[in-house]
Amino acid sequence: MTRRRTLTLPSWLPVDAYILALVGTVVLAALLPARGTAAEVAGGASTGAVALLFFLYGARLSTAEALDGLKHWRLHLTVLACTFLVFPVLGLASKGLVPYVLTPELQAGFLFLCLVPSTIQSSIAFTSIARGNVPAAICAGSFSSLTGIFLTPLLAALLLGSTGGGFSADSLLKIVVQLLVPFLAGQFLRRWVGGFLTRHKKVLGLVDRGSILLVVYTAFSEGMVAGIWSQVTPARLGALLAAEAVLLAVMLALTWYGARRLGFDREDRIAIQFAGSKKSLAAGLPMASVLFGAHASLAVLPLMLFHQMQLMVCAVIAKRRSREPERPEERPQRREPAPTAAP
């Protein structure tokens, strides 16, 4: 009797069903974009879904844990500097790729990618796999997401200007109403709804992902109706992927070797590398839909591609880190107890 052989994928290749759902949503928007009344309904539902998403973020973030995490302030400042200083500088440098490598619209999306906050879930997961400082990764990702609610729109208004679809006080007010107010409401109501959220994590995870899919469908539908996808060619997409691969490689190297130069031990360096080199799709998509309007589909395309690229590359790195022996010089310095005087 012969044994049936089954096809298995490499363990280091993260084939995420959610990524497939995102791709399917883009295809659906391309074939059946929302128009007229359907577009208005989808837009209203997307706005409500985004508000619910950030309400859940606020309700899940423990204020006590966040304040306790401030004790490791050097690590958090390093991650924030990578996310909101180094990344934007590299994004500004991408202007030199226009028009030969990137179109102005794709370059604006590339720069916007560099302005969004870091991830939380994947940073924690990869830090855990690589045997890094998981509590630090939790706090660093949370601080980055919270800071991004304020800082990302301000940086976008400053660095993108009219390229982002007309930044104004009205667009910033929309960010406050749709993102910040629900987040603060979640923080305020956390003591009453926190237990419910803890008991229904799987259902709430579906709500999170469903909200993002709705935002993607609305944004790409608007792009299809406006006809802006005719500006993207396969050659431009290939060039965009190459530029993002260079960006990710630079940030992975900088966070790892830069953290060593700053004197962090191995566990902290792992947390810094995974939290400081990532960008959040969940936080970036709602902001782009508010700030870019009908051009949001092109603006979020670089972020969607970078999101999948960082998952695949960081999964490989995390697996390798987990198998590396810890060097003596990379171990945390532990103080020996002071010798007691002889009686």
N, C-alpha and C positions, 0 to 999 in steps of 0.2 A: 504494500500500500504506500503510495507516494504522498509525501507531506506537501500540502499546498503552501506555496510561498506567497507572502503578502508584502506589499510595497510599504516600506517605512521611510519616513523623512528623517533627516539628520536632527539629533536632539538640540543642536545649536541654532536651528532655523525656526524662529518663532512664527509659525503660520497662524496668525490670529484671526479668528472668525469675525472679529469686529472690523478688521481691515478689509476683509472681503465684503462686509456689509457696507462700509464706506464706498468702496468701488462700485458696488451694486446701486447705491443711492445716486452716485454721479451718473451712471448709465441711465437710470430711471429718469433723472432730470434732463438728460440729453434727449431721450426718446419721448418723454411725456412731461415737458415743463409746465409748471402752473402758470396759467394766464388769466387775466381779467379778474372775475370774482374769486376764482380758485386761488389766484396769487394773493389776493387780499386776506383770504381765510388762512392760507399757509403762513403769510407774514405775521398775522395776529397770533396764530398758534406758536410760531417760532419765538416771538417776543415773550409769550407766557412761559414757554419751556425754558428759555434762558433765565428768566427770573426765578423759576423753580429750581433750576440747576444751582444757581449761586446761593439760594436759600439753604439748600441741602449742604453746600460747602460750609456755610457759616454754622449750621447746626451740628456738623460733625467735628469741627475744629475745637478742641478743648482749650479754653483760655488758660487754664492752670498749666497744661502741658506746654503751651506756647511760651508762657512766662518762665517756666522752669528751663526751657531750652535756651533762653537768653544767656545762661551761664557759659555756654560754649560760643561766645560772641565772635571770636576770631574766625572760626569756621564759617559761621553764617555770613559774616561780612565778606569773606572770600567768595562764597557762592553768589552772593548778591552782586559783587563786583564783576564776576564772570558773566552773570546773566544780564545785567543792566548797564555795564560799562564796556567790557571787552567785546561782547557780541555786537552791540550797536556800532562800535568802531569798525569792526570787520564788515558789518552791513553797509556802512558808509563807503568803505573802500570798494564795494561791489559796483559803485557808480562808474568805475573805470572799465567795467565790462559792457557798458552800453555804448553804441548799439551793436557791436560786433558779436558779442556772446549772448547777451540778454536784451530783450526789449525793455523800454521804460516801464511798462506795466509789470512785467515779471520781476524787474529789479526792485520796484516798489514793494511787491509781495515778498521778495527776498529780504529786504530791509525790515519789513514788518515782522517776518519770522524772527529776526534778531532782537526784536523788542518785547516779545511776549515772555511771560514768566516760565519758570522751570516746572517740570512735572512733579507729582507726588508719588502716585502708585508705582510707576515703573522704576523710579529712582530708589524707592524702598526695596522693591523686589530684587533689583540687580545688586544693590548694596548687600542685601542678605545673602544672596547666592555667592558673592565674592568674599564673604566673611568680613564685611566692613562694619562701620559704626552705624547701625540701623537707627537708634534714637536720634542721632545727629541728622541722618537723611530725612527722617520724618519732619523734624523741626525746620530744616533748611528748605524742604519743599513747601511746607506750609507758609513760612515767612515769605518765600518768593512769590507764591500765589497771592497772598494778601497784599504785598507790596505792588504786584503787577496791576491790581485793580486801580491803584492810583497812578502808578508810574508809566505803565504802558500807553495809556491814552495821551499823557503829557509828552512823552518822548515821540509818539507818532505825530502829534500836532507840531512839535518842534522840528523834527527831522524830515517828515514826509510833506508837510505843508499841503498845498492844493493837490498834490499828486494822489493823496488818499481819498479823493472824492469830496474835497471841500471841508476841511476841519474847521470847526467854529465852536463858539460857546454852546450852541444848541447840541452839537454832537457830543461834547463833553458832559452836558447835562443828561443826555440819554444814557451815557455810560453810568453815571451816578444813580439814575432812577432804575435802570434795568439790572445793574450788577451790584453796586455798593449797597443800596438800600435793602435789597433782599438778603445780602450777605449779613448785614448788621441785624436784620430781623431774625435771621437764623441763630446768630450768636445770642440775642436777647432771649429767644424762646428755647434755647438748647436744654435748659434744666427741665423743661416739661416734655420736649419731644426727643431728647437724646436717647432715652431708653427704647423708644419705639424704633428709632433709626438703627440702633444696635441689633435689635431682634429681627429686622427685615432688611439685612444688607443686600441679599441677592435681588430682591424686588427693586430696591433703590438703585442698585447697579444698572438694572434694565432701564429705569427712568433716566439715569445719567446718560447712558448711551443712546437711548431713544431721542433724547433732547438734542444731542449733537447731530444725529442723523437728520432730524427735522431741519436744523439750521443749515446743514450741508445741502439738503434738497432745495430749500428756499433760495440760498445763495446761488447755486448753480442753475436753478431755473431762471432767475433774474438775468444771469449771464447769457443763457441761451436765447432768451427773448430779446435781449439787447444786441445779440449778434457779436459779442466780443471774443468768442472762441475761435472765430476765423483768423484771429491774430496769432494763434499758437500753432507752430509747425512741429513735426517730430524732431527736427534738428534743434529747435529751440528747447524742447523738453530734454533732449540729451545733454545740451549745454547746461541747462539748469541743474540736472542731476550731478553733473561733473563739478559744478561750482559748490553745490551743497556737500558733496563728498569731501572736497578740500576744506570747507568750513568745519565740518564735523571732525576731521582728522586734526586740524589745528587746535580746536577746543579740547579734544581728548588728550592731546599731548601737553597742552598748556596747563590744564587742570591737574594732571598727574605729576609732571616734573616741576611745575611751579609750586604746587603744594609741598613737595619735598624740600624745595629751596626755602620755603617759609617755615620749615621745622615741624610739620605735622607728621604724626606717626602713620603707619600703614593703614589702619582702620579708618582714620580720618581722611586720608588721601583717597581712599576708595569712595567714601561718601561725597567728597568734594568733586571727584571726577564724574560720578554718575548724576549728581544734582546740578553741577555747574556746566555740563555740556549738553543738557537736554532743553527742549522747548515743549510747552504744553499745548496739545491740540484742543483739549477741552476748554482751556481758558482763551486761546487765541481765536477760535472760530466765532464765538459770540461777539467778541470785540470787533472783529473784522466786519461782521454783518452790520454792526451799528456804524462803524467809521467809514466803510467803503461803499455802502449802498449797492447799486447795480454792478459795481466792479469787484464785489467781494469774492466772486468765484476765482478770478485770476489772483487776487490777493492771498487767498488761502491755499492755492495750489502748491506753492513752495513749502508751506507749513505741513500740508498733508504728506508730501513726498519725504520731507525731512523726518517726519514722525516715524514713518515705516523704516527709513534708513537707520535712524538712531536705535530703534528696537533691535534690528538684526545685528548691527555692529556691536552694540553694548551687550547683547546676549552672548556673543562669542567672547568678548573681553571678560565678562563676569565668570564664565565657565573656566577660562584660563586662570583668572585670579584665584578661583577656589582650589585649584590644583597646585598653586605655587607655594613652596615652603616659606614660612615667615623668617626673614633674616633677623639676626639679633639686633642689628642697629635700627630695625624698623618696628621693634616692639615698644609699646608704651613704657615710659619710664615710671617705675613704681618705687615709691620711697620705702626704704627699709626701716623697720622700727628702731627707734633710738635705743642703744644699749643701756640697761639698767645698772645702777651702781651696785657693787658687791656689798652684802651686809657686813 
